[in-house]
Amino acid sequence: MKVKQPEPFMFEAGDRAVLLLHGFTGHSADVRMLGRFLHSKGYTCYAPIYRGHGKSPEELIDVTAEEWWEDVVEAYQTLKDKGYTKIAVAGLSLGGVLGLRLACNQPLQGVITMCSPMYFDNEEQLTIGFRQFAKEYKQLERKNEEIIKQEVDQLLEASKGLFQQIAASIERVKENVDMLYTPTFVIQATNDQMINPDSANYIYENVESEKKKIKFYDNGTHAITFSNAKDEMHEDIYTFLESLEW
């Protein structure tokens, strides 16, 4: 069975644009509801899909973490080429890490991180996420459980180098986040099962921006854009964006 491949989206509205960045193993659906909400409020929203994402787990581990960064820079340039000069970025999980890196390298109106890791203190948790993604993908292909287990085990062995790259990219951003002066909104689910929630405190305490905000959501999960916290979070993000100097 062929699995339908997701696509990037661009919802154009006013002259204020928000670049929406998905997480590791995810794709544009991670941020589609947020994009629809912000679009309804007059914001242009663009969500790219990084190389290897939205495809098979084999294709995902056949790229590098640095290529994802290149894809984010290219997405930012796409908005610039379309004439948008006022751009904010919002990213889920690894997308938030990439958003912070973008804010350190390009002029942005604001940056929003959602459940974004700063500590690579439990690689096993990311491995669990990748294992689940790979298993579900192969179930969609209607393979039997024995073959799925065998192929997932092979994938986990082959992905070790990529996880080392992810760790290095997170560490790079962590070391440089104190150079960030862009207005920042840090969002974190209290009961995040995937990353260390104290990452949020690290980002908030170390960014140098005079305008920064942090909020923990008790009814959120790591995939907070799909969680019961999403409606409250949408309103909070909109309020933050409206408070910026566009």
C-alpha positions as CSV (number, residue, x, y, z in Angstrom):
1,M,0.0,0.0,0.0
2,K,1.3,3.4,-1.0
3,V,1.2,6.0,1.8
4,K,0.1,9.4,0.7
5,Q,2.9,12.0,1.0
6,P,2.1,15.3,2.8
7,E,2.9,18.6,1.3
8,P,4.0,22.0,2.5
9,F,1.3,24.7,2.8
10,M,1.2,28.4,2.3
11,F,-1.8,30.4,3.6
12,E,-1.5,33.9,2.3
13,A,-3.2,36.8,4.1
14,G,-1.7,40.1,5.3
15,D,1.8,41.4,5.1
16,R,2.8,39.8,8.4
17,A,4.2,36.3,7.9
18,V,4.8,33.4,10.3
19,L,7.1,30.6,9.3
20,L,5.8,27.4,10.9
21,L,8.3,24.6,11.6
22,H,7.4,21.0,12.3
23,G,9.2,18.5,14.6
24,F,11.5,15.5,14.0
25,T,9.6,12.6,12.2
26,G,6.7,15.1,11.6
27,H,5.6,17.3,8.7
28,S,3.4,20.2,7.9
29,A,0.4,18.6,9.6
30,D,2.1,19.3,12.9
31,V,1.4,23.0,12.5
32,R,-1.6,23.1,10.1
33,M,-4.2,23.9,12.8
34,L,-2.1,26.7,14.1
35,G,-1.6,27.9,10.6
36,R,-5.3,27.9,9.9
37,F,-5.9,29.8,13.1
38,L,-3.3,32.5,12.5
39,H,-4.4,32.8,8.9
40,S,-8.0,33.5,10.1
41,K,-6.5,36.4,12.1
42,G,-4.8,37.9,9.1
43,Y,-1.3,36.3,9.2
44,T,0.3,34.7,6.2
45,C,1.6,31.3,7.3
46,Y,4.1,29.1,5.5
47,A,5.1,25.6,6.6
48,P,7.8,23.8,4.7
49,I,8.7,20.1,5.0
50,Y,12.4,19.2,5.6
51,R,14.1,16.7,3.5
52,G,13.3,13.1,4.3
53,H,10.2,14.1,6.4
54,G,6.7,13.1,5.4
55,K,8.2,10.0,3.7
56,S,9.4,6.6,4.8
57,P,11.6,6.1,7.8
58,E,14.3,4.9,5.4
59,E,14.2,8.2,3.6
60,L,14.2,10.1,6.8
61,I,17.5,8.7,8.1
62,D,19.1,9.1,4.6
63,V,19.5,12.9,5.1
64,T,21.5,15.0,7.6
65,A,20.4,17.4,10.4
66,E,22.3,20.2,8.6
67,E,20.2,19.7,5.5
68,W,17.1,20.4,7.6
69,W,18.7,23.7,8.7
70,E,19.3,24.5,5.0
71,D,15.6,23.8,4.3
72,V,14.6,26.2,7.0
73,V,16.9,28.9,5.6
74,E,15.4,28.2,2.2
75,A,11.9,28.5,3.6
76,Y,12.7,31.9,5.1
77,Q,14.1,33.0,1.8
78,T,10.9,31.9,0.0
79,L,8.9,34.3,2.2
80,K,11.4,37.1,1.5
81,D,11.3,36.4,-2.3
82,K,7.5,36.7,-2.1
83,G,7.9,40.2,-0.7
84,Y,7.4,39.5,3.0
85,T,9.8,41.6,5.1
86,K,8.0,41.2,8.5
87,I,8.5,37.5,9.5
88,A,8.1,35.6,12.8
89,V,8.9,31.9,13.4
90,A,7.1,29.3,15.5
91,G,8.4,25.8,15.8
92,L,7.4,22.5,17.4
93,S,10.0,20.5,19.2
94,L,13.1,20.3,16.9
95,G,11.3,22.9,14.8
96,G,11.6,25.3,17.7
97,V,15.4,24.6,17.9
98,L,15.7,25.4,14.3
99,G,13.6,28.5,14.8
100,L,16.0,29.7,17.5
101,R,18.9,29.2,15.2
102,L,17.2,31.1,12.5
103,A,16.5,34.0,14.9
104,C,20.2,34.1,15.8
105,N,21.1,34.4,12.1
106,Q,18.3,36.5,10.5
107,P,16.2,39.5,11.4
108,L,12.9,38.2,12.8
109,Q,10.0,40.0,14.5
110,G,9.6,37.2,17.1
111,V,10.3,33.5,17.8
112,I,8.0,31.0,19.4
113,T,9.2,27.6,20.7
114,M,6.8,24.8,21.5
115,C,8.2,21.9,23.6
116,S,11.7,22.4,22.2
117,P,14.6,20.4,23.6
118,M,17.8,22.0,24.9
119,Y,19.1,18.9,26.7
120,F,20.0,15.8,24.9
121,D,20.0,14.0,28.2
122,N,17.9,11.0,27.1
123,E,18.5,9.9,23.6
124,E,16.3,6.9,24.4
125,Q,13.3,9.1,24.4
126,L,13.9,10.4,20.9
127,T,14.6,6.8,19.9
128,I,11.2,5.8,21.3
129,G,9.6,8.5,19.1
130,F,11.4,7.3,16.0
131,R,10.6,3.7,16.7
132,Q,6.9,4.5,17.1
133,F,7.0,6.5,13.8
134,A,8.7,3.7,11.9
135,K,6.4,1.1,13.3
136,E,3.2,3.0,12.4
137,Y,4.5,3.8,8.9
138,K,5.1,0.1,8.3
139,Q,1.7,-0.8,9.7
140,L,0.2,1.5,7.1
141,E,2.1,-0.4,4.5
142,R,0.3,-3.5,5.9
143,K,3.4,-5.5,6.7
144,N,3.2,-8.3,9.2
145,E,4.5,-7.8,12.8
146,E,7.5,-10.0,12.4
147,I,8.8,-8.1,9.3
148,I,7.9,-4.8,11.0
149,K,10.0,-5.6,14.1
150,Q,13.0,-6.7,11.9
151,E,12.9,-3.6,9.7
152,V,12.4,-1.2,12.7
153,D,15.4,-2.8,14.5
154,Q,17.5,-2.3,11.4
155,L,16.4,1.3,11.1
156,L,17.3,2.0,14.7
157,E,20.8,0.7,14.2
158,A,21.2,2.7,11.0
159,S,19.9,5.9,12.6
160,K,22.6,6.2,15.3
161,G,24.7,8.7,13.2
162,L,21.7,10.9,12.6
163,F,20.9,11.0,16.3
164,Q,24.4,12.2,17.0
165,Q,23.9,15.0,14.4
166,I,20.7,16.0,16.1
167,A,22.4,16.1,19.5
168,A,25.2,18.3,18.0
169,S,22.6,20.7,16.4
170,I,20.7,21.1,19.7
171,E,24.0,21.7,21.6
172,R,25.0,24.4,19.0
173,V,21.8,26.3,19.6
174,K,21.9,25.9,23.3
175,E,25.4,27.4,23.4
176,N,24.3,30.4,21.3
177,V,20.9,31.1,22.7
178,D,22.3,33.8,24.9
179,M,23.1,35.8,21.8
180,L,19.4,36.0,20.9
181,Y,17.7,39.4,21.2
182,T,14.6,38.6,19.3
183,P,11.3,38.7,21.3
184,T,10.7,35.2,22.4
185,F,7.7,33.2,23.6
186,V,8.5,29.8,25.2
187,I,5.7,27.2,25.3
188,Q,6.0,24.0,27.2
189,A,3.7,21.1,28.1
190,T,4.1,20.3,31.8
191,N,3.7,16.6,31.2
192,D,6.0,16.3,28.3
193,Q,6.9,12.6,27.9
194,M,9.5,13.2,25.1
195,I,11.9,15.9,26.3
196,N,13.1,17.4,29.6
197,P,10.5,20.2,30.3
198,D,13.3,22.2,32.0
199,S,14.5,23.0,28.5
200,A,11.8,25.7,28.4
201,N,13.3,27.4,31.5
202,Y,16.8,27.2,30.0
203,I,15.6,29.0,26.8
204,Y,13.6,31.6,28.8
205,E,16.4,32.3,31.2
206,N,19.2,32.6,28.6
207,V,17.7,34.5,25.7
208,E,18.8,38.2,26.0
209,S,15.6,39.7,24.6
210,E,13.9,42.3,26.8
211,K,10.6,41.0,25.6
212,K,10.2,37.4,26.5
213,K,7.4,35.2,27.9
214,I,7.1,31.6,29.1
215,K,4.0,29.5,29.8
216,F,3.5,25.9,30.9
217,Y,0.3,24.1,29.9
218,D,-0.9,21.4,32.3
219,N,-3.2,19.8,29.8
220,G,-0.6,19.7,27.0
221,T,1.5,16.8,25.7
222,H,4.8,16.9,23.7
223,A,2.8,17.2,20.5
224,I,1.1,20.2,22.0
225,T,-0.3,21.4,18.6
226,F,-2.6,18.4,18.7
227,S,-3.3,18.3,22.4
228,N,-6.1,19.6,24.6
229,A,-4.0,22.7,25.2
230,K,-4.0,23.8,21.5
231,D,-7.0,26.2,21.6
232,E,-5.6,28.1,24.6
233,M,-2.2,28.0,23.0
234,H,-3.5,29.4,19.7
235,E,-4.9,32.4,21.5
236,D,-1.7,33.0,23.5
237,I,0.4,32.8,20.4
238,Y,-1.9,35.3,18.7
239,T,-1.7,37.7,21.7
240,F,2.1,37.4,21.6
241,L,2.3,38.1,17.9
242,E,-0.1,41.1,18.2
243,S,2.2,42.6,20.9
244,L,5.2,42.6,18.6
245,E,6.5,45.7,16.7
246,W,5.6,44.8,13.2
